[in-house]
Amino acid sequence: MNFINKYSETLKKGFSLIELLVVVAIIGVLAAIGIVGYQKYLESAKRNATISNAANFLKALAAEGTARSGGLATSVASCSPNSFSNDPTGSSYGLGSCFGDMVANMKNPYNLADTLVLEDGAITGQGQSGCTTVGHIAIWMNQSPVGAYNSSTNIQVAACLPNDDGNAILGPIQTVNGF
């Protein structure tokens, strides 16, 4: 009987308010650490997706150049000196443009509603000038004069990544020959 009485007294006791507050505080601290870690994970994933988009675009350029040098017709719109920067503002390449079809299925990981992820990264056509939108792919010719586009033209590609202020800066620059 003594054992049963002792057991029932233990069951009648509950948690004290202090114990509950300590448990809630510990859960709060763990949640705060988890949220910060998750935000860093998301930022890293977006950054890596942007770099991957730029690398995939570069591979598409190389494949297109190889196909054209072998005399194969492709479905990509014709690229000529006049169509390198075919947008009147010179800022983006849409579908049906010289390079826009190659990035037709790419999305901006920082803004999923943004479907034109390719932008003209050079103002003068001689060297880089930068990016305007985070998550885009900057493309420019390292060729003079502007529009002198041919198979020996170097096309340079870079991912537009955020800096500490959230503004777009050029990421790793990669080069492929024109076609």
Secondary structure, 3 states (H helix, E strand, C coil): CHHHHHHHHHHHCCCCHHHHHHHHHHHHHHHHHHHHHHHHHHHHHHHHHHHHHHHHHHHHHHHHHHHHHCCCCCCCCCCCHHHCCCCCCCCCCCCCCCCHHHHCCCCECCECCCCCCEEECCCCCECCCCCCCCCCEEEEEECCCCCCCCCCCEEEEEEEEECCCCCEEEEEEEEEECC
